[in-house]
């Protein structure tokens, strides 16, 4: 399973949030590591990454294991 940091970075790229991704990974080493693992692939625009199906599956697995946002203060959303 991916780490919380990897989940956050994949989430930034899933929504094409380059600013958030640059803040989370300023030198790009984590993005390159995720690309080598098969979770990201170069996008059509320079310096952008596209999340692969494997990356989407990893994000879904992480979300199932860590149900973020499903409950806030014990109240189901």
Residue frames as qw, qx, qy, qz and C-alpha x, y, z in Angstrom:
[[0.000, 0.890, 0.456, 0.000, 0.00, 0.00, 0.00],
 [0.368, 0.600, -0.030, 0.710, 1.17, 3.53, -0.75],
 [0.350, -0.252, -0.478, 0.765, 2.19, 5.98, 1.97],
 [0.045, 0.829, 0.450, -0.329, 0.11, 9.01, 3.01],
 [0.110, -0.644, 0.285, 0.702, 2.65, 11.23, 1.24],
 [0.145, -0.012, 0.810, 0.569, 2.31, 9.20, -1.99],
 [0.110, 0.634, 0.765, -0.016, -1.49, 9.35, -1.68],
 [0.006, -0.823, -0.177, 0.540, -1.35, 13.14, -1.36],
 [0.105, -0.470, 0.525, 0.702, 0.95, 13.51, -4.35],
 [0.135, 0.231, 0.881, 0.390, -1.17, 11.19, -6.50],
 [0.077, 0.747, 0.620, -0.227, -4.24, 13.17, -5.46],
 [0.024, -0.706, 0.117, 0.698, -2.63, 16.45, -6.53],
 [0.027, -0.259, 0.714, 0.650, -1.88, 15.01, -9.97],
 [0.170, 0.429, 0.885, 0.070, -5.31, 13.36, -10.23],
 [0.113, 0.868, 0.432, -0.219, -6.78, 16.88, -10.18],
 [0.563, 0.552, 0.118, 0.603, -3.94, 18.46, -12.23],
 [0.345, -0.938, -0.034, -0.006, -2.92, 20.55, -9.22],
 [0.720, 0.410, -0.239, 0.507, 0.64, 21.41, -10.23],
 [0.083, -0.722, 0.308, -0.614, 1.01, 24.06, -7.54],
 [0.787, -0.478, 0.232, -0.314, 0.04, 21.64, -4.76],
 [0.975, 0.100, -0.030, 0.198, 2.28, 18.96, -6.24],
 [0.475, 0.614, -0.277, 0.566, 5.21, 21.41, -6.43],
 [0.368, -0.682, 0.344, -0.530, 4.71, 22.31, -2.77],
 [0.923, -0.280, 0.200, -0.173, 4.47, 18.62, -1.75],
 [0.870, -0.020, 0.306, 0.386, 7.41, 17.56, -3.92],
 [0.093, 0.918, -0.112, -0.368, 9.53, 20.60, -4.86],
 [0.117, -0.587, 0.691, 0.405, 12.40, 18.74, -6.50],
 [0.745, 0.321, -0.300, -0.502, 10.23, 16.14, -8.27],
 [0.087, 0.362, -0.926, 0.063, 11.98, 13.08, -6.84],
 [0.455, 0.125, 0.770, -0.430, 8.79, 11.57, -5.39],
 [0.679, 0.529, 0.054, -0.506, 6.94, 12.04, -8.69],
 [0.437, 0.547, -0.684, -0.203, 9.77, 10.31, -10.57],
 [0.141, -0.190, 0.938, -0.255, 9.73, 7.47, -8.01],
 [0.593, 0.318, 0.546, -0.499, 5.96, 7.06, -8.47],
 [0.620, 0.597, -0.276, -0.428, 6.44, 7.10, -12.25],
 [0.220, 0.439, -0.871, -0.035, 9.06, 4.34, -11.98],
 [0.309, 0.038, 0.872, -0.377, 6.57, 2.35, -9.87],
 [0.011, 0.283, 0.829, 0.482, 3.97, 2.75, -12.66],
 [0.021, -0.653, -0.643, 0.400, 1.60, 5.11, -10.84],
 [0.162, 0.827, 0.024, -0.537, 2.32, 8.22, -12.95],
 [0.659, 0.291, 0.463, 0.516, 3.07, 8.77, -16.61],
 [0.173, -0.226, 0.123, 0.951, 4.17, 11.98, -18.37],
 [0.365, 0.683, 0.509, -0.375, 1.24, 14.13, -19.43],
 [0.554, 0.642, 0.374, 0.376, 0.65, 15.89, -22.73],
 [0.024, 0.962, -0.073, 0.263, 1.78, 19.22, -21.25],
 [0.548, 0.397, -0.525, 0.516, 5.39, 19.65, -20.16],
 [0.048, 0.273, -0.638, 0.718, 6.05, 19.17, -16.42],
 [0.704, -0.161, 0.162, -0.673, 2.63, 17.59, -15.83],
 [0.031, -0.141, 0.989, -0.035, 2.00, 14.00, -14.77],
 [0.698, -0.112, -0.302, -0.639, -1.02, 11.82, -15.48],
 [0.524, -0.276, 0.720, -0.360, -2.18, 9.22, -12.95],
 [0.336, 0.156, -0.855, -0.364, -2.24, 5.73, -14.47],
 [0.766, -0.302, -0.385, -0.416, -4.83, 3.04, -13.78],
 [0.703, -0.102, -0.576, 0.404, -2.39, 1.51, -11.30],
 [0.136, 0.146, -0.331, 0.922, -2.17, 4.89, -9.57],
 [0.537, -0.297, -0.147, -0.776, -5.95, 5.18, -9.46],
 [0.820, -0.230, -0.516, -0.090, -6.17, 1.68, -7.99],
 [0.521, 0.006, -0.533, 0.667, -3.53, 2.55, -5.37],
 [0.160, -0.227, 0.176, -0.945, -5.47, 5.68, -4.39],
 [0.713, -0.281, -0.310, -0.563, -8.69, 3.67, -4.14],
 [0.764, -0.136, -0.590, 0.224, -7.01, 1.00, -2.00],
 [0.275, 0.096, -0.444, 0.847, -5.61, 3.67, 0.32],
 [0.386, -0.260, -0.008, -0.885, -9.04, 5.34, 0.62],
 [0.792, -0.268, -0.464, -0.293, -10.71, 2.03, 1.48],
 [0.688, -0.118, -0.548, 0.460, -8.12, 1.35, 4.19],
 [0.222, -0.243, -0.328, 0.885, -8.23, 4.94, 5.51],
 [0.081, 0.694, 0.667, 0.258, -11.81, 6.21, 5.12],
 [0.211, -0.183, -0.112, 0.954, -11.03, 9.91, 5.00],
 [0.238, 0.009, -0.172, -0.956, -13.93, 12.29, 4.96],
 [0.399, -0.321, -0.800, -0.313, -16.59, 9.67, 5.53],
 [0.488, -0.716, -0.488, 0.103, -17.14, 10.82, 9.10],
 [0.204, 0.491, -0.229, 0.816, -16.53, 14.21, 10.64],
 [0.267, -0.293, 0.484, -0.780, -17.00, 14.33, 14.39],
 [0.265, 0.112, 0.923, -0.256, -18.86, 11.00, 14.31],
 [0.549, 0.549, 0.282, -0.563, -21.42, 12.35, 11.84],
 [0.599, 0.172, 0.660, 0.419, -21.60, 10.47, 8.53],
 [0.118, 0.490, -0.207, -0.839, -21.35, 12.74, 5.53]]
